[in-house]
Amino acid sequence: MKVAVWDTYVTKTDGKVMHFDIIAPVEIKDPATIYTFGKAYLHGKNLENLAISSKECAFCHVEEALPEMVDAIQKQGYYIIEMQNCA
């Protein structure tokens, strides 16, 4: 399965920048849909007040999905790779 990687940087209220990748099926090209995935992820971290837009989130590249990505995409439509300051 080919997936699109959306590189995302969100500034938390403490000033630290969260860096995570939103992984979605390559067929999803609508940025608003990708932002919805990012907002759902942030909501799960009790950070729903943080903004995600083209300023914070941009298409990066396409790659082959790993099995855990495929599982998450089948369950919830997306997968998140936490990079920095996501705890």
N, CA, C and O atoms as a GROMACS GRO file, in nm:
protein
  348
    1MET      N    1   0.085  -0.118   0.000
    1MET     CA    2   0.000   0.000   0.000
    1MET      C    3   0.089   0.124   0.000
    1MET      O    4   0.180   0.135   0.081
    2LYS      N    5   0.062   0.216  -0.091
    2LYS     CA    6   0.133   0.344  -0.095
    2LYS      C    7   0.061   0.443  -0.004
    2LYS      O    8  -0.062   0.450  -0.003
    3VAL      N    9   0.140   0.519   0.072
    3VAL     CA   10   0.084   0.619   0.162
    3VAL      C   11   0.154   0.752   0.141
    3VAL      O   12   0.269   0.759   0.099
    4ALA      N   13   0.080   0.858   0.172
    4ALA     CA   14   0.136   0.993   0.168
    4ALA      C   15   0.179   1.032   0.308
    4ALA      O   16   0.109   1.005   0.406
    5VAL      N   17   0.293   1.097   0.316
    5VAL     CA   18   0.346   1.145   0.443
    5VAL      C   19   0.329   1.297   0.447
    5VAL      O   20   0.376   1.368   0.359
    6TRP      N   21   0.260   1.344   0.551
    6TRP     CA   22   0.236   1.487   0.570
    6TRP      C   23   0.316   1.531   0.693
    6TRP      O   24   0.284   1.493   0.806
    7ASP      N   25   0.418   1.611   0.670
    7ASP     CA   26   0.508   1.660   0.773
    7ASP      C   27   0.437   1.769   0.852
    7ASP      O   28   0.390   1.867   0.794
    8THR      N   29   0.428   1.753   0.985
    8THR     CA   30   0.346   1.842   1.066
    8THR      C   31   0.425   1.895   1.185
    8THR      O   32   0.490   1.819   1.257
    9TYR      N   33   0.417   2.026   1.206
    9TYR     CA   34   0.481   2.095   1.318
    9TYR      C   35   0.375   2.181   1.385
    9TYR      O   36   0.313   2.266   1.320
   10VAL      N   37   0.354   2.160   1.515
   10VAL     CA   38   0.253   2.235   1.588
   10VAL      C   39   0.318   2.290   1.715
   10VAL      O   40   0.382   2.216   1.789
   11THR      N   41   0.303   2.420   1.739
   11THR     CA   42   0.359   2.481   1.859
   11THR      C   43   0.263   2.463   1.976
   11THR      O   44   0.147   2.505   1.971
   12LYS      N   45   0.314   2.400   2.081
   12LYS     CA   46   0.234   2.378   2.201
   12LYS      C   47   0.228   2.505   2.284
   12LYS      O   48   0.304   2.600   2.260
   13THR      N   49   0.140   2.508   2.382
   13THR     CA   50   0.123   2.628   2.464
   13THR      C   51   0.247   2.660   2.546
   13THR      O   52   0.265   2.774   2.588
   14ASP      N   53   0.333   2.560   2.570
   14ASP     CA   54   0.457   2.586   2.645
   14ASP      C   55   0.570   2.635   2.553
   14ASP      O   56   0.682   2.657   2.599
   15GLY      N   57   0.539   2.652   2.424
   15GLY     CA   58   0.637   2.701   2.328
   15GLY      C   59   0.715   2.592   2.256
   15GLY      O   60   0.782   2.620   2.157
   16LYS      N   61   0.707   2.468   2.304
   16LYS     CA   62   0.777   2.358   2.237
   16LYS      C   63   0.703   2.324   2.108
   16LYS      O   64   0.581   2.334   2.100
   17VAL      N   65   0.781   2.283   2.009
   17VAL     CA   66   0.723   2.247   1.880
   17VAL      C   67   0.711   2.096   1.870
   17VAL      O   68   0.811   2.024   1.877
   18MET      N   69   0.587   2.049   1.852
   18MET     CA   70   0.563   1.908   1.827
   18MET      C   71   0.590   1.881   1.680
   18MET      O   72   0.549   1.958   1.594
   19HIS      N   73   0.658   1.773   1.653
   19HIS     CA   74   0.682   1.731   1.514
   19HIS      C   75   0.629   1.590   1.501
   19HIS      O   76   0.675   1.500   1.571
   20PHE      N   77   0.533   1.571   1.411
   20PHE     CA   78   0.482   1.437   1.383
   20PHE      C   79   0.442   1.430   1.238
   20PHE      O   80   0.414   1.531   1.173
   21ASP      N   81   0.441   1.307   1.187
   21ASP     CA   82   0.400   1.284   1.049
   21ASP      C   83   0.262   1.220   1.049
   21ASP      O   84   0.236   1.127   1.126
   22ILE      N   85   0.175   1.270   0.964
   22ILE     CA   86   0.044   1.211   0.942
   22ILE      C   87   0.056   1.124   0.818
   22ILE      O   88   0.091   1.172   0.710
   23ILE      N   89   0.028   0.996   0.833
   23ILE     CA   90   0.037   0.900   0.724
   23ILE      C   91  -0.105   0.866   0.680
   23ILE      O   92  -0.187   0.825   0.762
   24ALA      N   93  -0.134   0.883   0.553
   24ALA     CA   94  -0.269   0.859   0.502
   24ALA      C   95  -0.260   0.792   0.365
   24ALA      O   96  -0.157   0.800   0.298
   25PRO      N   97  -0.368   0.726   0.324
   25PRO     CA   98  -0.366   0.666   0.190
   25PRO      C   99  -0.333   0.773   0.084
   25PRO      O  100  -0.379   0.887   0.092
   26VAL      N  101  -0.254   0.734  -0.013
   26VAL     CA  102  -0.207   0.827  -0.116
   26VAL      C  103  -0.324   0.890  -0.193
   26VAL      O  104  -0.310   0.998  -0.250
   27GLU      N  105  -0.438   0.821  -0.194
   27GLU     CA  106  -0.554   0.873  -0.267
   27GLU      C  107  -0.615   0.997  -0.200
   27GLU      O  108  -0.686   1.074  -0.265
   28ILE      N  109  -0.588   1.016  -0.071
   28ILE     CA  110  -0.642   1.133  -0.001
   28ILE      C  111  -0.552   1.252  -0.030
   28ILE      O  112  -0.438   1.258   0.017
   29LYS      N  113  -0.604   1.344  -0.106
   29LYS     CA  114  -0.526   1.461  -0.147
   29LYS      C  115  -0.580   1.591  -0.088
   29LYS      O  116  -0.517   1.696  -0.100
   30ASP      N  117  -0.696   1.585  -0.024
   30ASP     CA  118  -0.759   1.703   0.033
   30ASP      C  119  -0.692   1.740   0.166
   30ASP      O  120  -0.704   1.665   0.263
   31PRO      N  121  -0.623   1.852   0.172
   31PRO     CA  122  -0.556   1.890   0.296
   31PRO      C  123  -0.652   1.899   0.416
   31PRO      O  124  -0.612   1.867   0.528
   32ALA      N  125  -0.774   1.942   0.394
   32ALA     CA  126  -0.869   1.954   0.505
   32ALA      C  127  -0.892   1.818   0.572
   32ALA      O  128  -0.907   1.811   0.694
   33THR      N  129  -0.895   1.711   0.494
   33THR     CA  130  -0.911   1.577   0.549
   33THR      C  131  -0.789   1.540   0.633
   33THR      O  132  -0.803   1.484   0.742
   34ILE      N  133  -0.671   1.572   0.584
   34ILE     CA  134  -0.547   1.544   0.658
   34ILE      C  135  -0.545   1.623   0.788
   34ILE      O  136  -0.506   1.570   0.892
   35TYR      N  137  -0.587   1.750   0.784
   35TYR     CA  138  -0.591   1.832   0.905
   35TYR      C  139  -0.686   1.771   1.007
   35TYR      O  140  -0.661   1.777   1.127
   36THR      N  141  -0.796   1.713   0.959
   36THR     CA  142  -0.891   1.647   1.049
   36THR      C  143  -0.823   1.530   1.122
   36THR      O  144  -0.846   1.509   1.241
   37PHE      N  145  -0.741   1.455   1.050
   37PHE     CA  146  -0.666   1.347   1.114
   37PHE      C  147  -0.572   1.402   1.220
   37PHE      O  148  -0.562   1.347   1.330
   38GLY      N  149  -0.502   1.510   1.188
   38GLY     CA  150  -0.411   1.572   1.284
   38GLY      C  151  -0.484   1.625   1.406
   38GLY      O  152  -0.436   1.610   1.519
   39LYS      N  153  -0.600   1.685   1.385
   39LYS     CA  154  -0.679   1.735   1.498
   39LYS      C  155  -0.728   1.620   1.586
   39LYS      O  156  -0.731   1.634   1.708
   40ALA      N  157  -0.765   1.507   1.526
   40ALA     CA  158  -0.807   1.390   1.604
   40ALA      C  159  -0.690   1.339   1.690
   40ALA      O  160  -0.709   1.304   1.806
   41TYR      N  161  -0.572   1.336   1.632
   41TYR     CA  162  -0.452   1.295   1.706
   41TYR      C  163  -0.428   1.391   1.823
   41TYR      O  164  -0.406   1.347   1.936
   42LEU      N  165  -0.434   1.521   1.797
   42LEU     CA  166  -0.412   1.620   1.904
   42LEU      C  167  -0.520   1.608   2.011
   42LEU      O  168  -0.490   1.621   2.130
   43HIS      N  169  -0.643   1.584   1.972
   43HIS     CA  170  -0.753   1.567   2.068
   43HIS      C  171  -0.721   1.451   2.162
   43HIS      O  172  -0.747   1.459   2.282
   44GLY      N  173  -0.666   1.344   2.109
   44GLY     CA  174  -0.628   1.230   2.190
   44GLY      C  175  -0.518   1.260   2.290
   44GLY      O  176  -0.498   1.184   2.385
   45LYS      N  177  -0.447   1.368   2.270
   45LYS     CA  178  -0.341   1.413   2.359
   45LYS      C  179  -0.387   1.532   2.443
   45LYS      O  180  -0.305   1.597   2.508
   46ASN      N  181  -0.517   1.561   2.442
   46ASN     CA  182  -0.575   1.676   2.514
   46ASN      C  183  -0.513   1.808   2.470
   46ASN      O  184  -0.491   1.898   2.550
   47LEU      N  185  -0.486   1.819   2.340
   47LEU     CA  186  -0.429   1.940   2.282
   47LEU      C  187  -0.517   1.991   2.168
   47LEU      O  188  -0.468   2.044   2.069
   48GLU      N  189  -0.648   1.975   2.185
   48GLU     CA  190  -0.741   2.009   2.077
   48GLU      C  191  -0.745   2.158   2.043
   48GLU      O  192  -0.799   2.195   1.939
   49ASN      N  193  -0.690   2.243   2.129
   49ASN     CA  194  -0.691   2.387   2.101
   49ASN      C  195  -0.580   2.431   2.006
   49ASN      O  196  -0.574   2.549   1.969
   50LEU      N  197  -0.492   2.340   1.966
   50LEU     CA  198  -0.382   2.376   1.876
   50LEU      C  199  -0.428   2.372   1.731
   50LEU      O  200  -0.509   2.288   1.692
   51ALA      N  201  -0.376   2.465   1.651
   51ALA     CA  202  -0.417   2.478   1.511
   51ALA      C  203  -0.336   2.389   1.420
   51ALA      O  204  -0.216   2.366   1.441
   52ILE      N  205  -0.403   2.338   1.317
   52ILE     CA  206  -0.334   2.269   1.208
   52ILE      C  207  -0.389   2.326   1.078
   52ILE      O  208  -0.510   2.326   1.053
   53SER      N  209  -0.298   2.376   0.996
   53SER     CA  210  -0.334   2.432   0.865
   53SER      C  211  -0.214   2.412   0.773
   53SER      O  212  -0.119   2.342   0.809
   54SER      N  213  -0.219   2.471   0.657
   54SER     CA  214  -0.107   2.458   0.562
   54SER      C  215   0.022   2.514   0.620
   54SER      O  216   0.131   2.477   0.577
   55LYS      N  217   0.011   2.605   0.718
   55LYS     CA  218   0.129   2.660   0.783
   55LYS      C  219   0.200   2.554   0.868
   55LYS      O  220   0.323   2.555   0.878
   56GLU      N  221   0.123   2.464   0.929
   56GLU     CA  222   0.177   2.363   1.018
   56GLU      C  223   0.196   2.226   0.953
   56GLU      O  224   0.273   2.144   1.002
   57CYS      N  225   0.125   2.201   0.844
   57CYS     CA  226   0.119   2.066   0.788
   57CYS      C  227   0.129   2.072   0.636
   57CYS      O  228   0.051   2.142   0.571
   58ALA      N  229   0.224   1.997   0.580
   58ALA     CA  230   0.242   1.998   0.434
   58ALA      C  231   0.277   1.858   0.384
   58ALA      O  232   0.344   1.781   0.452
   59PHE      N  233   0.229   1.828   0.263
   59PHE     CA  234   0.265   1.702   0.198
   59PHE      C  235   0.416   1.695   0.184
   59PHE      O  236   0.480   1.793   0.148
   60CYS      N  237   0.473   1.579   0.214
   60CYS     CA  238   0.617   1.561   0.207
   60CYS      C  239   0.656   1.464   0.096
   60CYS      O  240   0.729   1.500   0.004
   61HIS      N  241   0.608   1.339   0.104
   61HIS     CA  242   0.645   1.238   0.004
   61HIS      C  243   0.552   1.118   0.012
   61HIS      O  244   0.465   1.110   0.099
   62VAL      N  245   0.571   1.025  -0.080
   62VAL     CA  246   0.496   0.898  -0.083
   62VAL      C  247   0.593   0.786  -0.053
   62VAL      O  248   0.708   0.788  -0.099
   63GLU      N  249   0.547   0.688   0.025
   63GLU     CA  250   0.630   0.572   0.056
   63GLU      C  251   0.542   0.448   0.068
   63GLU      O  252   0.419   0.457   0.069
   64GLU      N  253   0.606   0.334   0.078
   64GLU     CA  254   0.536   0.208   0.099
   64GLU      C  255   0.503   0.195   0.248
   64GLU      O  256   0.589   0.218   0.332
   65ALA      N  257   0.379   0.160   0.279
   65ALA     CA  258   0.335   0.150   0.418
   65ALA      C  259   0.392   0.026   0.486
   65ALA      O  260   0.403  -0.081   0.426
   66LEU      N  261   0.428   0.043   0.612
   66LEU     CA  262   0.466  -0.069   0.697
   66LEU      C  263   0.340  -0.137   0.748
   66LEU      O  264   0.233  -0.075   0.747
   67PRO      N  265   0.348  -0.262   0.792
   67PRO     CA  266   0.228  -0.333   0.838
   67PRO      C  267   0.150  -0.259   0.947
   67PRO      O  268   0.027  -0.258   0.943
   68GLU      N  269   0.218  -0.197   1.043
   68GLU     CA  270   0.147  -0.124   1.149
   68GLU      C  271   0.073  -0.002   1.095
   68GLU      O  272  -0.031   0.038   1.148
   69MET      N  273   0.127   0.058   0.990
   69MET     CA  274   0.058   0.171   0.925
   69MET      C  275  -0.070   0.123   0.859
   69MET      O  276  -0.176   0.185   0.874
   70VAL      N  277  -0.060   0.012   0.787
   70VAL     CA  278  -0.177  -0.044   0.718
   70VAL      C  279  -0.286  -0.077   0.820
   70VAL      O  280  -0.403  -0.046   0.796
   71ASP      N  281  -0.249  -0.139   0.932
   71ASP     CA  282  -0.347  -0.175   1.035
   71ASP      C  283  -0.419  -0.050   1.087
   71ASP      O  284  -0.542  -0.049   1.096
   72ALA      N  285  -0.344   0.054   1.121
   72ALA     CA  286  -0.405   0.176   1.174
   72ALA      C  287  -0.492   0.244   1.069
   72ALA      O  288  -0.601   0.292   1.102
   73ILE      N  289  -0.447   0.249   0.945
   73ILE     CA  290  -0.524   0.312   0.838
   73ILE      C  291  -0.655   0.237   0.817
   73ILE      O  292  -0.759   0.299   0.793
   74GLN      N  293  -0.652   0.105   0.824
   74GLN     CA  294  -0.774   0.027   0.808
   74GLN      C  295  -0.872   0.052   0.923
   74GLN      O  296  -0.993   0.046   0.904
   75LYS      N  297  -0.820   0.079   1.043
   75LYS     CA  298  -0.905   0.102   1.160
   75LYS      C  299  -0.955   0.245   1.171
   75LYS      O  300  -1.073   0.268   1.198
   76GLN      N  301  -0.865   0.343   1.149
   76GLN     CA  302  -0.903   0.482   1.174
   76GLN      C  303  -0.879   0.577   1.059
   76GLN      O  304  -0.913   0.695   1.068
   77GLY      N  305  -0.822   0.529   0.950
   77GLY     CA  306  -0.804   0.612   0.832
   77GLY      C  307  -0.669   0.678   0.819
   77GLY      O  308  -0.637   0.734   0.714
   78TYR      N  309  -0.588   0.674   0.926
   78TYR     CA  310  -0.457   0.739   0.925
   78TYR      C  311  -0.365   0.674   1.028
   78TYR      O  312  -0.409   0.592   1.108
   79TYR      N  313  -0.238   0.712   1.023
   79TYR     CA  314  -0.138   0.664   1.118
   79TYR      C  315  -0.050   0.783   1.153
   79TYR      O  316  -0.026   0.868   1.067
   80ILE      N  317  -0.003   0.791   1.276
   80ILE     CA  318   0.083   0.900   1.319
   80ILE      C  319   0.220   0.846   1.356
   80ILE      O  320   0.231   0.746   1.428
   81ILE      N  321   0.324   0.912   1.307
   81ILE     CA  322   0.460   0.886   1.351
   81ILE      C  323   0.502   1.004   1.437
   81ILE      O  324   0.515   1.117   1.388
   82GLU      N  325   0.523   0.980   1.566
   82GLU     CA  326   0.567   1.086   1.657
   82GLU      C  327   0.717   1.105   1.642
   82GLU      O  328   0.795   1.011   1.651
   83MET      N  329   0.756   1.231   1.618
   83MET     CA  330   0.897   1.261   1.594
   83MET      C  331   0.961   1.334   1.713
   83MET      O  332   1.060   1.287   1.769
   84GLN      N  333   0.904   1.450   1.752
   84GLN     CA  334   0.964   1.530   1.859
   84GLN      C  335   0.856   1.596   1.943
   84GLN      O  336   0.753   1.640   1.892
   85ASN      N  337   0.881   1.600   2.074
   85ASN     CA  338   0.796   1.672   2.171
   85ASN      C  339   0.650   1.631   2.164
   85ASN      O  340   0.561   1.715   2.178
   86CYS      N  341   0.624   1.503   2.143
   86CYS     CA  342   0.486   1.455   2.133
   86CYS      C  343   0.435   1.394   2.264
   86CYS      O  344   0.318   1.357   2.274
   87ALA      N  345   0.522   1.385   2.363
   87ALA     CA  346   0.481   1.324   2.491
   87ALA      C  347   0.404   1.423   2.577
   87ALA      O  348   0.362   1.389   2.687
   0.00000   0.00000   0.00000
